[in-house]
Amino acid sequence: MPSFAHPQYGNPMFEEHSMTMRKFLVAIIYNGRTYYTVHGMDFTVTDVNINNHKVLVTDEDKWALFSTKTELAAYITQAAHLWDNDRMKEWAQGLDERSPADTEINLDFMLTAKDDVDDYYELYNTMIFVEDFVEQIDDVTMHALTLGSSTVREFFDAAADYFLWKDGDKEMLAVRGPRLLLAINNIYMELQKWIEV
């Protein structure tokens, strides 16, 4: 994941620690503000048929976002419901305000994206995080809007082929992308019910 933090202000020890723990600090733009959360690998999941990439959720299955990195670390330290609990708590011990975010996800962009290849790339990356969240919760509506939606699945297939595997067809993305734009507003509106700041 690319880091957008200036190297002078970064914390190289924390970046190495994040790679070891496979837990990553994510800056989330939501309602015009920057929040922080964690995304990473749950080492307690051993079934290869189950997605082991997760985001931080509350004990009520809300996507947990924090105004500061210190608040995020404090929450993780005291929480008893975490996935990969021991590694998560160990990861949080190294987190402080100097820790650079490993990536930035702009949820607000879901409402302003245009019919453009660059916008589709950002939507593709954003939806990866959204879908990791949806897989963690048991909500029929969110599932139907994302993982269960043929529109979203077809976009993901076209976007992965084009952006990730580099063997995709730009024309296929041009067909699938506008369909996603029609569905993305509903996804965002429903997602808002599941975010806790």
N, C-alpha and C positions, 0 to 999 in steps of 0.2 A: 504494500500500500504506500502511495506517495505521501511524504510529509510536507505540509505547507508551512511549517514553522521555520523561522530563520535559524540557521545553524548556530549562531552566536548565543541564542537563547534556549537552545535545545538541551536535553539531558541525555547524552549518549549512553549512560549506564542504564537509564530507564528504557531506552529503545531496545537495547540488548536483552534486558529483563523481559520486555513484552514479547520478543521473539521466542525466548525460552518458554515462557508461560503460555504462548499463543493466545494472549489476551491483548486487545488493542484499544487504545483511547480514540474515540470518535467524536469529532465536533459535529453537532447537528444544528442546522439552521432551521428554526421553527418559529412561526409567527414573528419573523423579523429579528429574533434574538439567537445568540449562540448558546447552546447547551452542550453538556458532555455526558457520554455514556460509554459503555464498553461492549465490544463485539469480539467474539473469539470462538475457540474450539473447546468443546466440552469433552474432556478426556474420559469421562465416566460412561460415555456412549460407546458401546463396542459393536453394536449391530450396524453393519455397513449399509443397511437399507434405511437407516434413520439419519437425518441430517444432524451433524454434530456442531454446526455453526450456529451460534446463538447470540442474542442481545440480552442486555440486562433488563429483567422484568421485576416488578414489585411482587409481593406475595399475593396480590390480587390480579396478576397477569397483565398489568399495565406496563407499557414501555417506559422505563425510568430514565428521565433526563434531569440533569443537574446544572445549576447556574455556574458553579465553579468546580474545578477539579478536586479541591479539598472536600467539598460536600459529597462528591461522588465517592471518594476514598473513605470518608466517614461512614457513609451508608453501607458500603461493602463490608467494612470492618464489623459493623454491628448486625448485619442481616443474617438470618438463619436459614433462608429458603433458596440460596443461590445454587445455580448449576455449577458443577466442578468447584465446589465450595472451598476446598483447601487451596487449590491453585489460584482461585479468584482472590482470596484474602491475601495470599502471598504477593500476588501482582499488585494489589492496592497499597501494600506497604511502601512500594517505591514511587507511588504517584504523588506529585505535588504540583503546584501552580506553574513550575518551569517545564513540566513534562509536555513535550509537543504532541499534538494530536497526530495520529498516523494517517488519518484521512478526514475529509469533511463531506458531509452529506447534507444537501439542501432540500429539505422536505417541501419548503415553500415553492421550489422550482416546479413541483408537480402541477401547480396552478398556472404557471406562466410559460411552460415549454411550448415551443413552436414546431412546426413541421420542418425539421432541420436535422441533418445527420449528427451535428455536435450536440444538439438537445437530446437526441435519442440515446447517445452515449451516456450522458449524465442521467437520464431516466433509467437506463439499464442498470447502472451502478446503484442508483437509489433504490430501485425495486429489489435488488438482491438483499439489501438490509431489511426492507419491508417484508419480503417473503420469509426471511429467516425468523422474523418476529412472528408472523402468522403461523408458521409451523410450530411455534412454542405454545400458542394459545389454542383453546378449543372453542372457536367461534365460527359458526356456520356462515354468517354474513361475510366476515373477512375472508374466509376460505373461498367462498363463491366469487368474490370480487377479484381475487388474486390467483391462488393456486388452482382453483377450479374453473377459471375463466379461459375459454378457448382463445379469446382476444389477447389476453396476457401471455398465454403459453406460446401462441404463434409469434408474438412480438419477441419473446425471449429466445425462441429458436432462431429467428432471423437475426436478432442482435448478437447472439453468441456466435453464430456463424460469421457474421461480418466483423465484429469488434474483437472477439476472443480468438477464434480459430483462423481468422483472416482468409477464409475461403468462401465467404458469403456473397450474396448477390445484393448489390445496393438497391436494385429495383425492388427486390422482395422486401427489404427494409422500408422502402418508400411506400409500399402497399400496407405493410403491417403497422408502421408507425402511426399514421393518422387514426387508425382504429383504436390504438392504445390511448391516444390523446382524448378520444371521446369517453373512454372508461376511467381515465386517471382522476378526474374530478370526484367521482363517486368513491374511489379508493381513498383519496385524501380526506374527504368528509367523514367517512367511516373510521379511518385511522385516528382522527382527532379524538374520538371517544376513548381510544386506547392509550393515549399518551398522558403521562403524569409528570408534571414539572414542579 
